[in-house]
Amino acid sequence: MAERDLVTGVVQLGNLLTRRLAPLFERQNVTPQQWFVLAALFESGEPMTLAAVARSMLVSKQNMTGMVARLEHLGLVERIDDPADLRASRIRLTRRGRGVVEKLRGPYRQWVEELGGREARPLTHSINRLIAQLQQTEDE
């Protein structure tokens, strides 16, 4: 197989990881992308704006709007009024959404650990540095 350049390799890796993760999440009728929204809300511990969730996932607010609409339809998240801005709303996990996260957190962590464990730590560090570098140049 031909050697990939960095960008091609990272995109292909992302696609492959998404495909391999899908069966884990299908049991709860969520996609890997939806899982990351649910996990971000769970980790936050408080309702978040769409923009904040989009920033945490490095996607556009427009992409997030569609994902949140699908999660609302599944009964996993709900919109609530933003007390700081009456024109805006925040999203939070429903009881059902929290249950899905609690059921999937352990299997997800185990899957990640089995994927690479200690060997993956340097790669994870490099990826985080590259993301930070790209975000910095994007903000300038």
N, C-alpha and C positions, 0 to 999 in steps of 0.2 A: 504494500500500500504506500502511496506517495506521502511524503511528509507534508503536514499542513502548516500554513502560516498561523500566527497566534490568533487572529480574529476568527478565521475559519474553524480552527480547532476549538475555540471557546464556544462558538455558536453550535457546532456539532455536538460538543460535550453537553451543552445545555439541552439540546433536543433529545439526546440519548438518555440523559438523566430523567427528563420529563416522561419519556416513554416507559422507562424502567420503574419509575415511581407510581405511575398510573394505577397498576393493580392494587397497590396498598390502599389507595384512597377510594377506589371504586366501590369497595365494600360499604363505604359511608356515602356514596353517590356524590362525591366531590372530585374535582380535578386537582392536580398538583398546584396550579395557579390559585385556585380557590382556597386550598389548604394554606398557602402562604398568607393570604388575606386574613383567614381565621386565626392563624398563629400570631400574626402581628397584633390583632385586636386582643387576643388572649394575653400576650406578653405585656401589652400596654397597661392592661388592668383597668382602663377607663375608656369611655367613648372617644373616638378619633374622627377628625374631619376626613373627608375623601382625599383632600390634598395631602394630609399627613400620611395616610396609608399609601397613597401613590408614591410619595417620596421614599417611604421605607422600602418599597418594592422596586423603585427606579423605573416606574412606568408613568405614562401620561394620565392626567386626571380623567380624560375621556375614556381611556381603557378601563380605569378603575370604576367609572360610572356603570359600565356594562357588567363588570364582574359583580359589583355590589347588587345590582338589580337581580342577577341570577341567584345570588346568595339570599336575597330577600325572598324571592320566589320559593326557594327551598326551605324557608323558615329558619335560617341559620343566623341571620343578622337582621337588625331593625334600625330604622332611622329615628332619631330623636331631635328635638329642637336644640340648637346651640344656645346656651344661656348667655354667652358672650356676644353673640351676633344673631339677632332674630331673623335675619335673612338666610342664615345658613343652617345646616343640620350636621349632625354627627352620626356615626354608626357604632353600634355595639353588638356584641354577641347576644343571641337569645339563649334561653336555657338549653334548647336543643343544640345550638351552635357550640356552647361550652361543653356539652356532652360529647359532641363529635371530636372536638380538640382533645379532650381528656382520653377518649378511646384511641386516638391516633398518635398522640405524643410519644408514647413508649415504643410502638412499632416503628415510627419514623426515626427516632433516635437510634434504635437498634440497627435499622437499615443503613443509616449514615455511618455508624461505627463499623459495621461489617464491610462497608464500601472501601474504607481505607484506614480507619483508625489512626494510629500515630504517623503512618507513612503519608497520610493526606494533609497533615498539619502544615508542612512547608508550602504545599500547593494552596491551601486555604489562605495562609498568610500572604502569599504572592497575589492571589486573586483580590483579597481585600485591599492591598496596596494599589493594585492597578485600578480598581473601582474608585478609590479615593483620589488617585491622580486624575482620572478621567472626569470625575465630578468637579475637581478643583479647576481644571481647564474649561469645563462647561460653565462654571460660575463666573469666570473672568470676562 
